[in-house]
Amino acid sequence: MSTLHLNAKDYWNKEMNQWNVNDWDIYILKQDPKITKMQSHKLLSAELKRMKLKFTSDHPVYQRIEKIQYMLKRIQKDKFNLRIWRDLKEMNEKKGKLERKRNLFATPNFERNPAPLTSPGFR
């Protein structure tokens, strides 16, 4: 596989029976937490196409690639895959809220509210 010019060589060096769309998504999210589901699946599709060119149809790797491509076409109905991406979205939303709170408390009060503190009857 080293001559294939793949982006995720360390992923493809795993046991072939471990290759699947959900495992790929988990792997790619560890590499790039900001990647989208569409980007992940496009990258997987491109990797599979590249690999498929190197094997004959009776080769076990070719057959595994066919299976993953089939899974990829039907991934919208895969409940585990939907959960992976839903959980990621929720984690990112929570992370964003925490970062906003941290920034709020780290910013001095006069920077958050530059208007002078005055009351109508006080001068």
Secondary structure per residue as TSV (DSSP state, phi and psi in degrees):
chain	resnum	aa	ss	phi	psi
A	1	M	-	360.0	-11.6
A	2	S	T	-68.2	-18.8
A	3	T	T	-92.7	7.3
A	4	L	S	-90.1	-9.7
A	5	H	-	57.7	52.6
A	6	L	-	-90.3	150.9
A	7	N	S	-78.7	-27.4
A	8	A	-	-121.3	56.5
A	9	K	H	-56.0	-39.5
A	10	D	H	-66.5	-29.4
A	11	Y	H	-68.1	-46.0
A	12	W	H	-73.2	-13.2
A	13	N	T	-78.9	-8.6
A	14	K	S	-70.3	168.7
A	15	E	-	-57.7	135.1
A	16	M	G	-59.1	-34.4
A	17	N	G	-70.9	-8.1
A	18	Q	G	-90.7	-11.3
A	19	W	-	-71.3	125.5
A	20	N	-	-164.4	170.7
A	21	V	H	-64.7	-44.7
A	22	N	H	-64.4	-43.3
A	23	D	H	-63.6	-39.1
A	24	W	H	-59.5	-48.3
A	25	D	H	-60.0	-42.9
A	26	I	H	-63.2	-44.4
A	27	Y	H	-59.2	-49.9
A	28	I	H	-69.4	-32.0
A	29	L	H	-67.4	-31.8
A	30	K	H	-69.4	-32.9
A	31	Q	H	-74.1	-41.1
A	32	D	-	-144.7	92.8
A	33	P	T	-62.1	-15.6
A	34	K	T	-94.2	0.9
A	35	I	-	-68.7	146.8
A	36	T	-	-92.3	165.5
A	37	K	H	-59.7	-44.0
A	38	M	H	-62.6	-43.9
A	39	Q	H	-62.7	-43.1
A	40	S	H	-60.3	-46.1
A	41	H	H	-72.8	-31.7
A	42	K	H	-66.7	-41.3
A	43	L	H	-64.0	-44.0
A	44	L	H	-60.5	-45.6
A	45	S	H	-59.7	-43.7
A	46	A	H	-64.3	-41.6
A	47	E	H	-62.3	-44.0
A	48	L	H	-63.9	-41.8
A	49	K	H	-61.7	-43.4
A	50	R	H	-61.4	-44.2
A	51	M	H	-68.4	-37.8
A	52	K	H	-62.1	-30.9
A	53	L	T	-66.0	-22.2
A	54	K	T	-92.1	-8.0
A	55	F	S	-123.7	149.8
A	56	T	-	-81.5	160.9
A	57	S	T	-66.0	-17.9
A	58	D	T	-92.6	-1.1
A	59	H	S	-78.5	140.3
A	60	P	H	-57.7	-35.8
A	61	V	H	-65.7	-42.9
A	62	Y	H	-59.2	-44.5
A	63	Q	H	-65.2	-37.6
A	64	R	H	-66.9	-39.8
A	65	I	H	-60.1	-43.8
A	66	E	H	-58.3	-43.0
A	67	K	H	-64.4	-43.0
A	68	I	H	-66.4	-40.0
A	69	Q	H	-62.3	-38.6
A	70	Y	H	-63.0	-45.3
A	71	M	H	-61.8	-40.4
A	72	L	H	-63.7	-37.0
A	73	K	H	-66.8	-26.0
A	74	R	T	-110.1	18.1
A	75	I	G	-67.4	-24.6
A	76	Q	G	-61.8	-22.7
A	77	K	G	-97.1	-3.0
A	78	D	-	-79.3	113.2
A	79	K	H	-65.6	-36.6
A	80	F	H	-66.8	-41.2
A	81	N	H	-65.5	-41.3
A	82	L	H	-59.6	-38.9
A	83	R	H	-67.8	-40.1
A	84	I	H	-54.6	-51.0
A	85	W	H	-74.8	-33.0
A	86	R	H	-65.5	-45.7
A	87	D	H	-63.3	-38.2
A	88	L	H	-63.0	-44.3
A	89	K	H	-60.5	-45.0
A	90	E	H	-62.8	-41.7
A	91	M	H	-63.8	-41.9
A	92	N	H	-65.5	-37.7
A	93	E	H	-65.0	-43.6
A	94	K	H	-64.0	-40.5
A	95	K	H	-62.5	-42.6
A	96	G	H	-62.0	-42.5
A	97	K	H	-63.5	-42.8
A	98	L	H	-64.2	-39.9
A	99	E	H	-65.5	-39.8
A	100	R	H	-64.2	-41.7
A	101	K	H	-64.3	-43.3
A	102	R	H	-61.3	-43.0
A	103	N	H	-65.6	-37.1
A	104	L	H	-62.6	-45.5
A	105	F	H	-77.8	-21.5
A	106	A	H	-84.2	-18.0
A	107	T	S	-87.8	128.1
A	108	P	-	-56.9	150.0
A	109	N	H	-57.5	-40.2
A	110	F	H	-67.4	-23.7
A	111	E	H	-78.9	-33.2
A	112	R	H	-71.7	-37.1
A	113	N	-	-132.1	84.8
A	114	P	-	-72.7	-11.8
A	115	A	S	-67.9	138.4
A	116	P	-	-66.1	147.7
A	117	L	-	-83.7	103.7
A	118	T	-	-135.2	152.8
A	119	S	-	-114.8	157.6
A	120	P	T	-57.0	-35.8
A	121	G	T	-95.7	4.9
A	122	F	-	-113.0	129.6
A	123	R	-	-134.1	360.0
